[in-house]
Amino acid sequence: MAAPKAKTATAKTAVKGKVKARKKEKKNIAFGHAYIKSTFNNTIISITDPSGAVISWASSGQVGFKGSRKSTPFAAQLAAESAARKAQEHGLKKVDVFVKGPGSGRETAIRSLQAAGLEVGAISDVTPMAHNGCRPPKPRRV
């Protein structure tokens, strides 16, 4: 039998260098769309340019809330403020708002977008409504 070969340093065992994160380029966008998805558990706000490319986003969980506190209107308010601040860094001034879902953070999120300095144009409800499609889940017994 031949003697076992000595291991040499390969690419796998070499220490990997840190990957630098690319800095996002600042786009100069004056008008965009704000999508507010408000569920019973969370609120997610995405702000896009008119073509649909996401400029900024925030959610109640990302802002720092956990569990049942994510579904509160206050969490939705902070998430909307965070998303609006990030979008304003790209030069956003006016948004059309599209609201989806039955959650409690709908109105609060719209108000805080206005309070953050964004001019709100049209507000439309795009909640999907079934035309007697799938059977809904059975009610909870608590």
N, C-alpha and C positions, 0 to 999 in steps of 0.2 A: 504494500500500500504506500501511496505517496503521502508526504507530509502535507497537512492542511495549509492552504495559502494564507499568508498574512493579509489582514484587511487593510485596504488603503482608503484614504479619505476620498469619498465621492461627493457628488453634488448633494446627495441626500443627507449625509452626515455633516456637511459643512454648515456653519452657522449662517442662517438666512439674514439678509439685510432688511431693515425696515422699509416698507413700501410707503412712499410719501403720498398723502392724499392730495388729489388735485383740487385747487381752489376754484370754486364756482365762479364763472365769469359773470359780471354784473350786466344783466340785460336791461335795456331802457324801454320798459313796457308801461304805457300809460293806462291801458284798459285791459280788463281780464274778466274771468268768471270765477266765482267762489261757490264751491260745492260743499254743502253741509249735510253730512249723513249722520242722522241722530237716531240711534237705536235705544232700546231699553237698557243696554249695558254700557254704552260708550258714545262719544260724539267725535266724528272725524271731519276736519275741515281741510279741503284742498283748494288752493288758489292756482289757476292756470292762466296762460295767455289765451287769446281768442282761438288759436288753432288747437288747444287742448294740452299743450305741454305744461307739466306741473312746474310752477315757480317755487311754491312753498306749501308745506302741509304741517298740520299739528293735530294731535288727538288728546283727549282727556288723560289717557294713560301716559302719553309722552310728556305731558306737562308735569306729571308727578303724582297723579292720583292712582289709587289701587282699589280693586274690589268694587263695592257698591257705590263708593264716592265718585267713580268715573261717570256715573249716570246723572249726576246732579247738574243743575243749571250753572252753578258757579264754576264747575270744571269746564263746561262748554264755553263759558265766558273767557276763562284764561287761555284755553286752546285757541279760540278765535283771535284773541289779542296777539298771541304768539305768532300765528300764521300771518296776520296782517302786518306785524312788524317786519317779518322776514320778507314779505312781498314788497313792502315800501322801500326796502333797500335796493330793489330792482327798479324802482321808479314808478310803481303802480299807484294810481290815484283813484280810479273808478272801477267798480265791479258790478256785474249782474249776478244775483244770488239765486242758486238752485238748491232747494231744500228737499231732502228725501228722508222718510222715516217718521215713526210715531213718537220719538223720544222727547224728553223734557227739556232738552237744551236748544231747541230750534230757535225760538224768539230771542233768547238771551245771546246766542251766537251772532245773530243778525245785528242786534243792538251794539254788541261790542266791536263788530267790524266798523260800524259807523263811529263809535266812540274813539277807535284807534286812528281815525282820520281818513278812512276810505269813503268815497262818495258812493252810496248804494243806488244803482239805477233800478232795474226791474227785479222783482222778487217773484219767483215761480216755484210752485210745489210740484215736484216730479216724482212723488211717491208712487211706486208701482202698485196698481190695483188689479187684483185678479178678477177676471170675468167668469167666475165659477170655474177656476182651474183646479189646482191641487187641493186635496183635502187638508184643512188646517190641523195643526197638532192638537191633541186632546188637552182640555183645560187642566191646570195644576190643581192637585188636592193638597192643601197645606194644613 
